[in-house]
Amino acid sequence: EFFGIAALEALYCRCYPLFPKRLVYPEYIPEERQKSNLYTSDQDLYRKLRFVLRRIEDTRRFHFRDISKQFDWAYVAPQWKRVLTHWTK
């Protein structure tokens, strides 16, 4: 899945993200959190996953739910309406 809709759904449900640093995932994570939440290799994933599991209470204070708001239909629908209205004129 290139767009990462499952990842967005997980973020909306307040799951703590550990994503590969490729494809669309870096776009979902704020720059200041990318070092902690994006991995570049299997060893990097293992290291970060161990950290998260050992410090689960610390990771719960970070919320990424707002990232998915830009794709919410309430936000997207008016944009589509403007584009389609302009296109059909």
N, C-alpha and C positions, 0 to 999 in steps of 0.2 A: 504494500500500500504506500504510494508515494506521498499523498497528502497527509497521512497520519491522523485520520479521524479518530481512530481508537485511542491514540495518544491524547488528543484533545478531550475526548470523553473522560479519560482517566484523570487528566488535570482538573477538569470540571468537578469530578467526584473527590477531589483533594488527595489523590494518590501522589506520593512523592516520586518525582521522575528521575530515572537514570536512563538516558537516551544515548545512542551512538552520536558522535559528533560528525554527522553526515546527513545527506538528504535534507529534509525540511526541519528536522528537530532543532537545530540551533536557532531558527526563527521563533520558536515557541518559548525559549528560555531567555530571561533577561541577561544581558551581558555580564552583569556582576555575579550571576549564579552559574554561568556556564562552566567554570572550572570545577565546580562541585557536582553538577548534574549532567554533564556530558562526558562520555568516555571515548577513548581513542583506540583501545586494544582490549583483548580479553583480560590481560593482567590489570589494566586500569579499571575495568568493570569489576573485577573481583575485589580489588582494593577499596573501591568506593562502596560496593555493596556491603562489605564487612564493616566499614565505618558506619553506614546507615543502620545496619542491624544492631550494632553495639550502642549506638546513640539515638535510638528511635525517638525518644522524647524530644531531643534537640531538633530533629528533622520535622517534627509536627508543627513547629512554629512557622515554617515557611509554607505559604499558600500560593499556588499557581493558578487558582481558579479564574482570575481575571483575564488570563491569556486567552481563554476560549471565548470570551465575550465578543471579540471582534468577528466571530463567525456565527453568532447567534442570529436566528432568523429575524428577530425584531430589529436588528441593526442592518442586516444584509438586504432584507426585502425592499426598504425604501431606495437603496442604491440601485438594485436591479430595476425597480420601477422607473427611476430616472433614466437609466440607460435604455431600457426597452421603449419608453415613451419617446425619447429622442430618436431612436433608431427607426421607429415606425412612422415618423412624420415625413 
